Amino acid sequence: MEFKDYYKVLGIGKTSNAGEIKKAFRKLARKYHPDVNPGNSTAETRFKEVNEANEVLGDPDTRRKYDQLGANWKQYKNMPPGASGPFGSAGPFGAGPGDIKWNVNVGGGSGGRTMSEDEVRKMFGEDPFSDFFQTFFAGGGRPGKRTSQPAKRRGHDVEHPIELELEQAYRGLTQRFSIRPADKNRVRNVEVRIPSGVTEGSRVRVSGEGEAGQAGGSAGDLYLRVHLKPHQVFECKGQHLYLTTAVPLTTAVLGGKVDVPTLDGGSVRLKIPAATQPGQVFRLKGKGMPGLGQRTTAGALYASVRVTLPDHLSAEAREHYEALAELESNPGKARTA
């Protein structure tokens, strides 16, 4: 096991003060954060190293003990197996690795937040701490030997897709699902209340129905990802509904009213102004998908006009259309009796 030079990791000197350590840490944490470098394993490793270095050098007491360790590294390196680390069995933090907190500045500026070991493990995998750190700063002993009890770990969240008819999403429903978790062989039946107003891509959370926790930790959550089946009449985009409504030619020309169907099985009377054009869209406020969880208002229903032409003309109707055609071709000619 090699000595880890935390000063070199942060790119600072051994005489750097607390402000310089904090400034160097924040700069590197922003540079190598996984959110900025998705899928970059090299940046992930550097991010862990930077946080590990800050965990030790950012605290005056642990920094002093680290400096003492550096001066006597060869002596500690050659300790016989089973001997205590240079700071005793509890390490300089006086606690096992389950109690370690990592202060990670994730948003830039002066703010930061503390991450628990469980959060760090979830971000970086099973072993986010180096052997060097574990041996001398998180429990003592030789590499691989941990004297503390395993930390409780919350189970992973599980996502499961579900398909709903548009009417089901509009009204809401209670439905039973059969789930086979990744950590279990048996199928588990879960009854879930789907609230009204869910839309494409909505996630319905079911608390405690994810993977089981470890070492007494709580279970994760189950998330049901909603997929809406295509509908014959309505198209759903977010909370809004869209349809095409037929308008007779005479109504489009002269104006009038038509009935537009709604998803709840009813209809609404729509006023059509004179000279309405094909493709013109009318907005019916509050006739779309209902607000989800009463946090949002209902969406709108958008009706696009499709002008319908007669497929048969009576003699009288033909006479009137011919008169209209004559009028359109000679707009300045007065009609005589």
C-alpha positions in Angstrom: 0.0 0.0 0.0 1.4 3.4 -1.0 1.4 6.6 1.0 -1.3 9.0 -0.5 0.0 12.5 -0.8 -3.2 14.5 -0.2 -1.4 17.8 -0.7 -0.4 16.7 -4.2 -4.0 15.5 -4.9 -5.3 19.0 -4.1 -2.4 20.7 -5.9 -1.3 22.7 -2.8 1.7 23.0 -0.6 2.1 21.7 3.0 2.1 25.3 4.3 -1.3 26.1 2.7 -3.8 27.6 5.1 -7.4 26.5 5.6 -8.8 29.0 3.0 -6.4 27.8 0.3 -7.3 24.2 1.0 -11.0 25.0 0.7 -10.5 27.0 -2.5 -8.5 24.2 -4.1 -11.0 21.5 -3.1 -14.1 23.4 -4.4 -12.3 24.1 -7.7 -11.4 20.4 -8.3 -14.8 19.1 -6.9 -16.6 21.2 -9.5 -14.3 20.1 -12.3 -14.5 16.4 -11.6 -18.1 16.0 -10.3 -20.0 13.1 -11.9 -22.8 15.4 -13.0 -20.3 17.4 -15.1 -18.6 14.2 -16.4 -21.2 11.5 -16.9 -19.7 8.1 -17.6 -16.1 9.3 -17.2 -14.4 6.8 -14.9 -11.2 8.8 -14.7 -13.1 11.9 -13.5 -15.0 9.8 -11.0 -11.7 8.4 -9.5 -10.3 12.0 -9.3 -13.5 13.2 -7.6 -13.2 10.5 -4.9 -9.5 11.3 -4.4 -10.2 15.0 -4.1 -13.0 14.5 -1.5 -10.8 12.0 0.4 -8.0 14.6 0.6 -10.3 17.3 1.7 -11.8 15.0 4.4 -8.3 14.7 6.0 -6.7 18.1 5.3 -9.9 20.1 5.8 -9.9 19.4 9.6 -7.0 20.8 11.6 -6.8 17.9 14.0 -6.8 15.2 11.3 -4.4 17.3 9.2 -1.9 17.4 12.1 -2.1 13.6 12.5 -1.8 13.1 8.8 1.4 15.2 8.8 2.7 13.1 11.7 1.9 10.0 9.7 3.8 11.3 6.7 6.9 11.9 8.7 6.8 8.3 10.0 5.3 6.5 7.0 8.0 3.9 6.6 7.7 2.9 10.3 3.9 2.5 10.0 4.2 0.7 6.7 6.3 -2.1 8.2 4.0 -2.7 11.2 3.3 -6.4 11.8 -0.2 -7.7 10.8 -2.8 -7.2 13.6 -1.1 -4.1 15.1 -3.1 -1.0 15.6 -2.8 1.9 13.2 -0.7 5.0 14.1 -3.7 6.6 15.8 -5.2 3.7 17.6 -8.0 1.3 16.6 -10.6 4.1 16.2 -8.6 6.3 13.8 -8.2 10.0 14.1 -12.0 10.6 13.6 -12.8 8.5 16.7 -15.4 6.6 14.7 -15.8 3.8 12.2 -16.3 4.4 8.5 -20.1 4.2 8.9 -19.9 7.6 10.7 -17.8 9.4 8.2 -19.3 12.4 6.4 -18.0 13.8 3.2 -18.4 17.6 2.7 -19.0 17.9 -1.1 -19.5 21.3 -2.8 -21.7 20.3 -5.7 -23.2 23.7 -6.7 -20.2 26.0 -6.8 -20.1 29.3 -4.9 -20.0 29.2 -1.1 -22.6 26.5 -0.6 -22.0 22.8 0.0 -23.7 19.9 1.5 -22.7 16.8 3.6 -23.0 13.4 2.0 -23.3 10.2 4.1 -21.3 7.1 3.4 -24.5 5.5 1.9 -24.8 8.4 -0.5 -21.2 8.1 -1.5 -21.5 4.4 -2.0 -24.6 4.9 -4.1 -22.7 7.3 -6.3 -19.4 5.4 -6.6 -20.1 1.8 -5.8 -19.4 -0.6 -2.9 -16.0 0.8 -1.8 -15.6 4.6 -2.2 -12.7 4.8 0.3 -9.1 3.9 -0.5 -7.2 1.2 1.5 -4.9 4.0 2.8 -7.9 6.0 4.1 -9.6 3.0 5.6 -6.4 1.9 7.4 -5.3 5.1 8.9 -8.4 7.3 9.1 -11.5 5.1 9.3 -11.1 2.3 11.9 -7.4 1.4 12.1 -5.9 -2.0 11.6 -4.4 -3.5 8.5 -5.9 -3.0 5.0 -9.2 -4.9 4.6 -9.8 -5.2 8.3 -12.7 -3.1 9.6 -13.4 -3.0 13.3 -16.8 -1.3 13.2 -20.2 -2.8 12.5 -21.4 -2.7 8.9 -23.4 0.5 8.3 -27.1 0.2 7.5 -27.8 0.6 3.9 -31.0 1.6 2.3 -32.2 -0.7 -0.5 -32.1 0.5 -4.1 -35.2 2.1 -5.7 -36.8 0.0 -8.4 -38.6 1.3 -11.5 -41.3 -0.7 -13.3 -43.2 0.4 -16.4 -47.0 0.3 -16.6 -49.4 0.9 -19.5 -52.7 2.7 -19.0 -55.7 3.6 -21.2 -56.1 7.4 -21.5 -59.5 7.1 -19.6 -57.7 5.3 -16.7 -55.2 8.1 -16.5 -58.0 10.7 -16.6 -60.0 9.1 -13.8 -57.4 7.3 -11.7 -57.6 3.7 -10.5 -56.4 1.1 -8.0 -54.5 -1.7 -9.7 -52.6 -4.8 -8.6 -49.2 -5.4 -10.1 -46.9 -8.4 -9.9 -43.3 -7.4 -9.2 -40.2 -9.6 -9.2 -37.5 -7.6 -7.4 -33.9 -8.1 -8.5 -32.9 -9.2 -5.0 -35.7 -11.8 -4.6 -36.8 -14.9 -6.5 -40.5 -14.8 -5.6 -43.0 -12.6 -7.3 -44.6 -10.0 -5.0 -48.1 -8.5 -5.6 -48.5 -4.8 -4.9 -51.8 -2.9 -4.9 -51.2 0.7 -6.0 -53.5 3.7 -6.2 -52.8 5.5 -9.5 -54.0 9.2 -9.0 -56.1 10.9 -11.7 -54.1 13.2 -14.0 -51.0 11.1 -14.6 -49.5 11.7 -18.0 -46.9 10.1 -20.3 -43.7 9.6 -18.3 -45.2 10.3 -14.9 -43.7 8.3 -12.0 -45.9 7.0 -9.2 -44.0 6.3 -6.0 -44.8 3.3 -3.8 -42.9 3.7 -0.5 -40.9 0.7 0.8 -41.6 -1.7 -2.2 -38.2 -1.5 -3.8 -35.2 -3.7 -3.0 -34.6 -4.8 0.6 -32.0 -2.9 2.7 -28.8 -4.3 4.1 -27.7 -4.7 7.7 -31.1 -3.5 8.9 -31.4 -0.6 6.5 -34.8 0.4 5.1 -36.2 -0.9 1.8 -36.0 1.3 -1.3 -39.1 2.6 -3.1 -40.9 1.3 -6.1 -41.5 3.8 -9.0 -44.1 3.0 -11.6 -43.3 4.7 -14.9 -46.5 5.5 -16.8 -46.9 4.9 -20.5 -50.2 5.9 -22.2 -51.7 3.7 -24.9 -52.7 5.5 -28.1 -56.3 6.7 -28.2 -58.7 6.8 -31.2 -60.0 10.3 -30.6 -57.7 12.2 -28.3 -54.0 12.8 -28.3 -52.4 13.6 -24.9 -49.4 16.0 -24.6 -48.6 16.7 -21.0 -51.9 17.9 -19.4 -53.4 19.0 -22.7 -55.7 17.0 -25.0 -56.0 17.4 -28.7 -58.6 16.3 -31.2 -60.1 17.0 -34.6 -63.8 18.1 -34.7 -66.0 18.0 -37.8 -67.7 21.2 -38.8 -70.2 21.3 -41.7 -69.4 23.7 -44.6 -72.4 25.9 -44.0 -71.5 26.2 -40.3 -67.9 27.1 -41.1 -69.1 29.8 -43.5 -72.1 31.2 -41.7 -71.1 30.4 -38.1 -73.0 28.3 -35.6 -72.4 25.7 -32.8 -71.0 22.1 -32.8 -70.7 19.5 -30.0 -67.2 18.5 -29.1 -66.6 15.2 -27.2 -64.7 15.3 -23.9 -62.7 12.5 -22.3 -65.1 12.1 -19.4 -67.7 10.8 -21.9 -69.7 14.0 -22.2 -69.5 16.9 -24.7 -69.2 20.6 -24.7 -70.9 23.1 -27.1 -68.3 25.0 -29.1 -69.3 28.3 -30.8 -68.0 28.5 -34.4 -67.5 32.1 -35.8 -68.5 32.9 -39.4 -65.8 32.3 -42.0 -64.0 29.7 -39.9 -61.1 28.2 -41.8 -60.1 24.5 -42.0 -57.4 23.7 -39.4 -58.4 26.5 -37.2 -57.8 25.6 -33.5 -60.1 26.4 -30.6 -59.0 26.2 -27.0 -61.4 24.8 -24.4 -60.0 25.7 -21.0 -60.1 23.1 -18.2 -61.3 20.3 -20.5 -57.9 18.5 -20.7 -56.3 16.2 -18.1 -57.1 17.0 -14.5 -54.5 18.5 -12.2 -52.2 15.9 -10.6 -52.5 15.8 -6.8 -54.2 19.2 -6.7 -50.8 20.9 -7.3 -51.6 22.0 -10.8 -54.7 23.1 -12.6 -56.4 21.1 -15.3 -55.1 21.2 -18.8 -57.0 22.4 -21.9 -58.7 20.7 -24.8 -57.6 21.9 -28.2 -60.1 21.3 -31.1 -58.9 21.5 -34.6 -61.5 22.2 -37.3 -62.1 19.8 -40.1 -64.6 21.3 -42.6 -66.9 18.6 -44.0 -68.4 18.8 -47.5 -71.7 17.4 -48.6 -71.5 14.0 -50.3 -74.9 14.6 -52.1 -76.7 17.6 -53.4 -80.5 17.9 -53.9 -81.8 19.9 -56.8 -82.7 22.8 -54.5 -79.3 22.7 -52.7 -77.5 22.7 -56.1 -79.5 25.7 -57.2 -78.4 27.7 -54.1 -74.7 26.6 -54.6 -74.9 27.7 -58.2 -76.2 31.0 -57.2 -73.4 31.4 -54.6 -70.9 30.5 -57.3 -72.3 33.1 -59.6 -72.2 35.7 -56.9 -68.5 34.9 -56.1 -67.5 35.1 -59.8 -69.4 38.4 -60.3 -69.2 40.2 -56.9 -70.2 43.6 -58.3 -73.2 42.3 -60.3 -76.5 43.0 -58.5 -78.8 40.0 -58.4 -82.1 40.6 -60.3 -85.4 39.1 -59.7 
